[in-house]
Amino acid sequence: MRTKLWHDPLVQVWHMLAQMAGLSCGKGVSSLMLHSGKRPDVVLFQHLFDVRTVAGADPHYFCAAALNPGHGAVWDAARKNEAWLNQTRL
């Protein structure tokens, strides 16, 4: 639901903005993040751009998100980094 309602539309907008700015770009390009199986949302030249959206169900997340601006992005980045580290340890 998160993906269809707001993540994918945001990725499309960022990709469209990059194209309108005349940048060479792509969406969901595979084989750029070696050994992780993950794909960046948008690639600008040789820079990876990942759109961070969160719909966390953890009650601790909601409390912190209500008190701290940007908590969702930090929380999601930590989850994604943990997943990446777990994959690289295999």
N, C-alpha and C positions, 0 to 999 in steps of 0.2 A: 504494500500500500504506500509506504514512504517513497519507494522508488517511482511509482507511477504518478503520485500526486504532486511531489515537489522536487525530488532529486533529479529525475530525468529532464523535466522542463528547465531546471536551472542549468544543467549540463548543456542542453541545446542552446540556451541563450548565451552562455559564455563562449561556446563554439562559434555561434553566429557573430558575436561581437569581434572575435579574433579574425574571422573571415572578412568582416566589414572593414577592419583595420588593415587588411592586406597581408596578414601574417599567414605563413604556412602552418597548417594545423590539422589535427585529426582527432577523432573521438574513439575512446576505448581501444586504443592501439595495443595489440598483444606483443609479447616478446621484448618489451622495454624494461620491465622490472624482473631481472634475472632471478631464477630460483624461487620465485614467490607465487607464480600463477596469477598474480593480480594485474589489472590493467588500469592505467591512469584514466581519469574521465576525459581530460582534454590534453593534448600535446601541442605546445607552441614551440616551434623550432626544436631545440633540444631540451626544453624545459617541460616538466610534468606538472599538470595542474589537476588537483583533486578537489571535487566539490564535496564539502562536508555537511551532511544533514543528519539529524539524529531524531529518533523516536524511541527513547529509552523507557523501559518499563520498570526500572529499578527505582524504588521509592527514595533512595539516597540521591539519585540523579535529579529528581524533580525538586527536592529541597535546595540543592546546590544551584540548580539552574535558575531558580526563582531569586536567589540572592546574588549571583555572580554573572554579569554579562559575559558572553562568550564561553560559558562553561560547557555548552553542548559540543562545540567544536573541539575543545580540549579533551573532553570525555571520549568522544568518538575517535580522535586521533590516538589516544592511549589504547583503545580497544583494537584499532587497526594495527598499531605497532606491536602489540602483544601477539596478534595473530601472525604477523610477519615473522617475529622472532621465533615463535613456536614452529613455523614451517622451516625456517633455516636451520633449526637444531636437529631436524630429522635426518 
